[in-house]
Amino acid sequence: MKKTIFLLFVLVSSLLLTACQPDNLSQDSDQHQQKELDDRSKEDDIDLEESDSSNNKNNDNSDQGQEEEKNNEGSKGTGEEHKNEEQENNEQKDEEQTKQDKHIAAVEEGTGLHIVDNPGSTKVYVNKQRKLPTGYTPDNLVVPDVAHYAAKDDPKRQMRQVAATALEALFAEAKAQGIDLIAVSGFRSYNRQKIIYNYNVENKGQEHADKYSAKPGTSEHQTGLAMDVGSANETAATLLEESFRQTSEGAWLAENAHDFGFIIRYPEGKSNITGYNYEPWHIRYIGEEIATEIYNKDITLEEYFGYGY
Ligand SMILES: [Zn+2]
């Protein structure tokens, strides 16, 4: 009897203990445990799969396995060769593409200057790193019907037809607003630029020459799209000087040239970009759209194209 009572007591107290256990907690911890196990088994599965496959590769000594391995090596080898060839081809293509994008026909031996492939385009871009093909002379050079400083038969009166027409419109509008401009220097041949450059080197030194004049082939004047402009009542002493910007002609030109497709090619404070000192008199035709963008953004042609050479 005592034994029965004891057993009953044990039964009841164990039931009570079970009932008092916080069910939620046990459930939660179970779930956590289960989740942890799930996660671990997932990770293990991945690890196992990986190690399995590597084991197969490493330990499979069957003929088939060896053959497969050889095949793999073989295709891997040609794959790498292909890759190298492909890379080289891509690099060549990139280089070609870059040349095309930048309108470079070739790099000149000796000087390292980049020869442009579009000398006849109104968008041609030359500077101290980019030159026109040696001896290039633009087609259809004409004398714009404006006031000229140069003598009647001087080739510096000339510009390409498209630029000459735009210059006539610019001068006409200026005149209508009481601005008296004069054309000083337009087209300059390769040979003439060579004479000017060499003269400057001899008389003013290399550094000065490189600051103010262009190496033959790198002058915008050779494109037939540029014109140096002055104020009609200037004397020879003040023509093509920075003080032009302070004249009403210089001020007008800076604010209005873009409406006629011209830019001030070498603006103030940008000589580190253009390579040239400020030249408020040098305008270059590039078309109204680009000229206006360059004017509005207050940038140089270098910045417009986004590359220096
Ligand atoms: Zn000029």
Residues whose N, C-alpha, C, O or C-beta is under 5 A from the ligand:
A	BS01	ZN	D228 H282
